[in-house]
Amino acid sequence: MAAKKPENMSFEESLGELELIVKKLELGELALEDALKQFERGISLARISSTKLQSAEQQVQILLEQDGEQTLAPFQEDA
């Protein structure tokens, strides 16, 4: 089965795959060509993940704005 395109993956999926790629590369057992392909895939996953994270952060900022000011409240965990 062909790997999903990074832009079609959830943030969690891309982060999980990126972690696997890092582990493979750290082992140093891949042939140079395979290592380069994995590195390229990893860079693509990292860029897409970063974009998705920035988008989520922007959405949170927008949701927190009220009357032109940011209002933050302490986190209250339900008992």
Backbone as JSON, one array per atom type, in Angstrom:
{
  "sequence": "MAAKKPENMSFEESLGELELIVKKLELGELALEDALKQFERGISLARISSTKLQSAEQQVQILLEQDGEQTLAPFQEDA",
  "N": [[0.84, -1.18, 0.0], [0.55, 2.18, -0.85], [2.08, 5.01, 0.69], [0.28, 7.49, 2.52], [-0.36, 10.8, 1.34], [1.27, 13.5, 2.91], [-0.3, 15.83, 3.33], [-2.84, 14.79, 3.44], [-3.03, 13.51, 5.8], [-3.79, 13.2, 9.3], [-2.79, 15.42, 11.97], [-1.79, 13.94, 14.1], [-1.29, 11.44, 12.9], [0.73, 12.11, 11.05], [2.72, 13.02, 12.76], [3.26, 10.7, 14.22], [4.27, 9.02, 12.19], [6.5, 10.49, 11.5], [8.02, 10.25, 13.83], [8.65, 7.52, 13.67], [10.25, 7.5, 11.38], [12.41, 9.05, 12.23], [13.46, 7.33, 14.19], [14.26, 5.15, 12.56], [16.22, 6.4, 10.98], [18.05, 7.15, 12.95], [19.04, 4.71, 13.74], [20.75, 4.07, 11.71], [20.93, 2.05, 9.81], [19.9, 2.0, 7.28], [20.22, 1.95, 3.72], [21.98, 4.41, 1.81], [20.41, 5.63, -0.25], [17.81, 4.87, 0.51], [17.74, 6.08, 3.02], [17.86, 8.77, 2.3], [15.4, 9.02, 0.97], [13.66, 8.54, 3.1], [14.38, 10.68, 4.73], [13.57, 12.83, 3.13], [10.8, 12.38, 3.08], [10.31, 12.71, 5.79], [10.95, 15.44, 6.15], [8.91, 16.59, 4.62], [6.66, 15.72, 6.08], [7.18, 17.03, 8.51], [7.0, 19.73, 7.75], [4.31, 19.97, 6.91], [3.03, 19.24, 9.28], [3.85, 21.32, 10.95], [2.59, 23.48, 9.71], [-0.1, 22.76, 10.12], [-0.19, 22.85, 12.9], [0.36, 25.57, 13.39], [-1.93, 26.65, 12.24], [-3.91, 25.64, 13.95], [-3.12, 26.94, 16.31], [-3.64, 29.59, 15.58], [-6.42, 29.46, 15.33], [-7.12, 29.02, 17.99], [-6.22, 31.41, 19.13], [-7.99, 33.23, 17.9], [-10.42, 32.34, 18.96], [-10.04, 32.94, 21.63], [-9.99, 35.68, 21.73], [-11.75, 38.52, 22.75], [-13.8, 41.21, 22.5], [-11.67, 42.6, 21.37], [-9.61, 42.15, 23.09], [-7.47, 39.79, 24.67], [-8.68, 37.19, 26.59], [-7.85, 35.21, 29.13], [-8.41, 32.4, 31.12], [-7.83, 30.67, 34.17], [-7.14, 27.18, 34.07], [-9.61, 24.95, 34.96], [-9.97, 21.97, 36.3], [-12.4, 19.45, 36.18], [-13.75, 17.92, 39.04]],
  "CA": [[0.0, 0.0, 0.0], [1.32, 3.42, -0.94], [1.96, 5.88, 1.84], [-0.6, 8.64, 2.34], [0.28, 12.1, 1.16], [1.27, 14.18, 4.21], [-1.39, 16.79, 3.46], [-4.07, 14.04, 3.67], [-2.92, 12.84, 7.09], [-4.07, 14.02, 10.48], [-1.58, 15.87, 12.66], [-1.3, 12.81, 14.91], [-0.73, 10.43, 12.0], [2.0, 12.58, 10.49], [3.69, 13.06, 13.86], [3.63, 9.31, 14.5], [5.14, 8.54, 11.12], [7.76, 11.23, 11.62], [8.78, 9.62, 14.92], [9.19, 6.26, 13.16], [11.32, 7.83, 10.44], [13.56, 9.48, 13.03], [14.05, 6.12, 14.79], [14.95, 4.41, 11.5], [17.42, 7.14, 10.59], [18.99, 7.11, 14.06], [19.67, 3.39, 13.77], [21.82, 4.11, 10.73], [21.0, 0.79, 9.09], [19.33, 2.15, 5.94], [21.12, 2.3, 2.63], [21.99, 5.85, 1.59], [19.26, 6.03, -1.07], [16.62, 4.72, 1.35], [17.82, 7.09, 4.06], [17.5, 10.05, 1.68], [13.95, 9.0, 0.73], [13.02, 8.69, 4.41], [14.63, 12.05, 5.16], [12.69, 13.69, 2.32], [9.44, 12.16, 3.6], [10.28, 13.33, 7.11], [10.89, 16.9, 5.97], [7.56, 16.89, 4.15], [5.76, 15.53, 7.23], [7.45, 18.09, 9.49], [6.47, 21.0, 7.24], [2.85, 19.92, 6.95], [2.64, 19.24, 10.7], [4.08, 22.67, 11.44], [1.51, 24.31, 9.15], [-1.34, 22.4, 10.81], [-0.08, 23.34, 14.27], [0.2, 27.02, 13.33], [-3.35, 26.91, 11.97], [-4.64, 25.38, 15.2], [-2.79, 28.02, 17.23], [-4.37, 30.77, 15.14], [-7.82, 29.27, 15.68], [-7.23, 29.22, 19.44], [-6.09, 32.86, 19.35], [-9.24, 33.87, 17.48], [-11.46, 31.97, 19.9], [-9.77, 33.57, 22.92], [-10.17, 37.13, 21.65], [-13.1, 38.99, 23.11], [-13.8, 42.67, 22.52], [-10.36, 43.09, 20.99], [-8.63, 41.8, 24.11], [-7.38, 38.37, 24.96], [-9.09, 36.87, 27.95], [-7.44, 33.87, 29.51], [-8.86, 32.0, 32.44], [-7.1, 29.5, 34.66], [-7.73, 25.9, 33.76], [-10.29, 24.33, 36.09], [-10.25, 20.57, 36.01], [-13.57, 18.95, 36.9], [-13.4, 16.96, 40.1]],
  "C": [[0.88, 1.24, 0.0], [1.07, 4.27, 0.29], [1.03, 7.05, 1.5], [0.23, 9.89, 2.09], [0.2, 12.82, 2.51], [0.1, 15.15, 4.39], [-2.74, 16.1, 3.7], [-4.07, 13.32, 5.01], [-3.32, 13.79, 8.21], [-2.74, 14.43, 11.1], [-0.95, 14.7, 13.42], [-0.67, 11.72, 14.05], [0.65, 10.86, 11.48], [3.08, 12.64, 11.56], [4.17, 11.65, 14.21], [4.57, 8.74, 13.45], [6.5, 9.22, 11.18], [8.63, 10.63, 12.72], [9.4, 8.3, 14.46], [10.37, 6.5, 12.21], [12.58, 8.23, 11.2], [14.25, 8.26, 13.65], [14.83, 5.32, 13.76], [16.27, 5.08, 11.13], [18.47, 7.09, 11.7], [19.71, 5.77, 14.16], [20.84, 3.31, 12.79], [21.97, 2.85, 9.9], [20.43, 0.85, 7.68], [20.43, 2.44, 4.93], [20.97, 3.8, 2.36], [20.75, 6.31, 0.82], [17.97, 5.94, -0.25], [16.59, 5.78, 2.45], [17.42, 8.47, 3.51], [16.0, 10.13, 1.41], [13.2, 9.2, 2.04], [13.19, 10.12, 4.93], [13.71, 13.02, 4.43], [11.25, 13.59, 2.81], [9.3, 12.85, 4.96], [10.19, 14.84, 7.04], [9.49, 17.32, 5.55], [6.55, 16.78, 5.3], [5.94, 16.65, 8.25], [6.86, 19.42, 9.03], [4.95, 21.04, 7.32], [2.36, 19.97, 8.39], [2.79, 20.63, 11.29], [2.97, 23.61, 10.96], [0.19, 24.03, 9.87], [-1.33, 22.92, 12.24], [-0.25, 24.85, 14.32], [-1.26, 27.4, 13.09], [-4.18, 26.71, 13.23], [-4.37, 26.48, 16.22], [-3.53, 29.3, 16.87], [-5.85, 30.68, 15.5], [-8.04, 29.49, 17.17], [-7.15, 30.7, 19.76], [-7.4, 33.57, 19.02], [-10.35, 33.58, 18.48], [-11.28, 32.65, 21.26], [-9.99, 35.08, 22.91], [-11.62, 37.5, 21.95], [-13.02, 40.5, 23.27], [-12.41, 43.24, 22.24], [-9.27, 42.8, 22.01], [-8.63, 40.29, 24.32], [-7.8, 38.14, 26.41], [-8.73, 35.41, 28.22], [-7.93, 33.59, 30.92], [-8.06, 30.79, 32.89], [-7.87, 28.22, 34.33], [-8.34, 25.31, 35.02], [-10.66, 22.91, 35.72], [-11.45, 20.14, 36.83], [-13.17, 17.89, 37.89], [-14.01, 15.62, 39.85]]
}
